[in-house]
């Protein structure tokens, strides 16, 4: 997942996420907007775990402009990026991450909808209710919408924001306690 912003201009926060569509380099999203995926042939051209290539789209590459890029790669036990399809039920889809999430951000990429962000610091028990939206300056919402489980998250609402039947949603999740690469310190004798 890559987020790019022109530092000396008013362009959008442009987002590339590999799971937006079967042809991921054909679409972008805007972090500061509720818009659905946007078709483009000149945004992001390629991405790997260590580099990315951009086209000539002014939101990611403008003559004389300075840009900042926030790049996230999936790390087992620490971060997970993907997509799921909504089922329209209050017994919503379960998404396996391999860890208990500390933070989850969800965006409906197939339609107009906000960027919903949940965390276990404010939502300390299930069903997690407090959320904020990346594209909005509004106060936090308090509806119970998502469960943070030991190995992923489960949607607990049937609304458009997280779980419309047949809707495509992308997510970014980060672990509560990443264990895979942590090292123990042994003291004593």
C-alpha positions as CSV (number, residue, x, y, z in Angstrom):
1,X,0.0,0.0,0.0
2,X,1.4,3.4,-1.0
3,X,0.1,6.8,-0.1
4,X,1.5,9.8,-2.1
5,X,0.9,13.5,-1.5
6,X,2.2,16.6,-3.3
7,X,3.8,18.7,-0.6
8,X,3.7,22.0,-2.4
9,X,0.2,21.8,-3.8
10,X,-3.4,21.0,-3.2
11,X,-3.6,17.6,-5.0
12,X,-5.3,14.6,-3.3
13,X,-3.7,12.0,-1.1
14,X,-3.4,9.3,-3.8
15,X,-3.5,5.7,-2.7
16,X,-2.3,2.6,-4.4
17,X,-3.4,-0.7,-2.8
18,X,-2.7,-4.0,-4.6
19,X,-6.2,-5.4,-3.8
20,X,-8.3,-2.6,-5.3
21,X,-9.0,-4.5,-8.4
22,X,-7.9,-7.5,-10.4
23,X,-5.9,-4.9,-12.5
24,X,-4.5,-2.9,-9.5
25,X,-2.3,-0.5,-11.5
26,X,-5.4,0.6,-13.4
27,X,-7.0,2.2,-10.4
28,X,-6.2,4.6,-7.5
29,X,-8.2,5.9,-4.5
30,X,-8.1,9.2,-2.7
31,X,-7.5,9.1,1.0
32,X,-9.1,12.6,1.5
33,X,-12.2,11.6,-0.5
34,X,-15.2,9.2,-0.3
35,X,-15.0,8.5,-4.0
36,X,-14.9,4.9,-5.4
37,X,-11.8,3.6,-7.2
38,X,-10.7,5.9,-10.0
39,X,-9.5,4.6,-13.4
40,X,-6.1,5.8,-14.4
41,X,-3.4,4.6,-16.7
42,X,-0.8,7.1,-15.6
43,X,-0.8,6.7,-11.8
44,X,1.2,3.9,-10.3
45,X,2.9,1.6,-12.9
46,X,4.6,-1.1,-10.7
47,X,5.3,-1.9,-7.1
48,X,7.4,-4.4,-5.2
49,X,8.3,-4.8,-1.5
50,X,11.1,-2.3,-2.0
51,X,10.3,0.1,-4.9
52,X,7.5,1.6,-6.9
53,X,7.2,3.2,-10.3
54,X,4.9,6.1,-11.1
55,X,3.5,7.4,-14.4
56,X,2.8,11.0,-15.4
57,X,-0.5,11.6,-13.4
58,X,-0.1,15.0,-11.7
59,X,-1.3,13.6,-8.3
60,X,1.9,11.4,-8.1
61,X,4.3,13.1,-10.5
62,X,4.3,16.8,-11.4
63,X,7.1,18.8,-13.0
64,X,8.8,20.9,-10.3
65,X,6.7,19.5,-7.5
66,X,7.8,17.8,-4.3
67,X,6.0,14.7,-3.1
68,X,6.1,12.5,0.0
69,X,5.3,8.8,-0.1
70,X,4.2,6.6,2.8
71,X,4.9,3.0,1.8
72,X,3.7,-0.1,3.6
73,X,4.7,-3.7,2.8
74,X,3.0,-6.8,4.4
75,X,5.0,-8.3,7.2
76,X,3.8,-11.7,8.6
77,X,2.6,-11.2,12.2
78,X,2.8,-7.4,11.9
79,X,0.8,-6.0,9.0
80,X,-1.7,-7.3,6.5
81,X,-3.4,-5.7,3.4
82,X,-6.1,-7.2,1.4
83,X,-9.8,-7.1,0.4
84,X,-13.0,-8.8,1.2
85,X,-16.5,-9.0,-0.2
86,X,-19.4,-7.9,1.9
87,X,-22.4,-10.2,2.7
88,X,-24.9,-7.6,3.9
89,X,-25.5,-9.4,7.2
90,X,-24.8,-8.4,10.8
91,X,-22.9,-11.7,10.9
92,X,-20.4,-10.2,8.4
93,X,-17.3,-11.6,6.8
94,X,-14.3,-12.7,8.9
95,X,-10.9,-11.6,7.6
96,X,-7.8,-13.6,8.6
97,X,-4.7,-11.5,9.4
98,X,-2.7,-14.0,11.5
99,X,-2.7,-11.6,14.5
100,X,-5.0,-9.6,16.8
101,X,-5.3,-6.2,15.2
102,X,-4.4,-3.0,17.0
103,X,-5.5,-0.8,14.0
104,X,-7.7,-1.5,11.0
105,X,-8.6,0.8,8.2
106,X,-11.4,-0.2,5.7
107,X,-12.5,1.5,2.5
108,X,-15.3,0.4,0.1
109,X,-13.4,0.6,-3.2
110,X,-16.4,-0.4,-5.4
111,X,-18.5,2.6,-4.4
112,X,-18.6,6.0,-2.7
113,X,-17.8,5.5,1.0
114,X,-15.5,6.8,3.7
115,X,-12.2,5.4,5.1
116,X,-13.2,3.9,8.4
117,X,-10.4,3.5,11.0
118,X,-10.8,1.4,14.2
119,X,-8.2,0.8,16.9
120,X,-8.0,-1.1,20.2
121,X,-6.8,1.9,22.2
122,X,-10.3,3.6,22.0
123,X,-12.3,0.5,21.4
124,X,-11.1,-1.7,24.3
125,X,-13.7,-4.5,23.9
126,X,-15.8,-6.2,21.2
127,X,-17.9,-5.1,19.5
128,X,-15.5,-2.2,18.7
129,X,-17.5,0.9,18.2
130,X,-15.4,4.1,18.2
131,X,-14.2,4.9,14.7
132,X,-12.9,7.9,12.8
133,X,-12.9,8.6,9.1
134,X,-9.6,9.6,7.3
135,X,-11.3,11.9,4.9
136,X,-13.4,13.7,7.5
137,X,-12.8,16.2,10.3
138,X,-16.0,15.0,12.1
139,X,-16.0,13.7,15.7
140,X,-15.6,10.0,16.1
141,X,-18.5,7.7,15.5
142,X,-19.6,5.3,18.3
143,X,-21.5,2.6,16.5
144,X,-20.4,-1.0,17.3
145,X,-19.2,-2.3,13.9
146,X,-16.2,-4.7,14.1
147,X,-14.7,-7.4,16.4
148,X,-11.0,-7.6,16.9
149,X,-10.2,-11.3,17.2
150,X,-7.0,-13.2,18.0
151,X,-6.3,-14.0,14.3
152,X,-8.2,-11.3,12.4
153,X,-11.3,-9.2,12.4
154,X,-15.0,-9.8,11.8
155,X,-17.6,-7.3,10.6
156,X,-20.6,-7.0,12.9
157,X,-22.8,-4.7,10.8
158,X,-24.7,-4.7,7.5
159,X,-24.2,-1.1,6.5
160,X,-22.7,0.4,3.4
161,X,-19.5,1.5,5.2
162,X,-18.2,-2.0,5.9
163,X,-20.5,-4.7,4.6
164,X,-22.9,-4.1,1.7
165,X,-23.8,-7.4,0.0
166,X,-21.4,-7.9,-2.9
167,X,-19.4,-4.7,-2.1
168,X,-15.6,-4.8,-2.4
169,X,-13.7,-3.5,0.5
170,X,-9.9,-3.0,1.0
171,X,-8.2,-3.0,4.3
172,X,-4.9,-2.3,6.1
173,X,-4.4,-4.0,9.5
174,X,-1.6,-3.7,12.0
175,X,-0.9,-6.1,14.9
176,X,-1.6,-5.5,18.6
177,X,1.4,-7.5,19.7
178,X,3.7,-8.5,16.8
179,X,5.5,-11.7,17.9
180,X,7.2,-13.2,14.9
181,X,10.3,-11.0,14.9
182,X,10.5,-10.0,18.5
183,X,13.5,-11.1,20.5
184,X,13.6,-12.3,24.1
185,X,16.2,-10.9,26.4
186,X,17.6,-13.5,28.8
187,X,19.2,-12.4,32.1
188,X,20.6,-14.2,35.0
189,X,23.4,-16.6,35.6
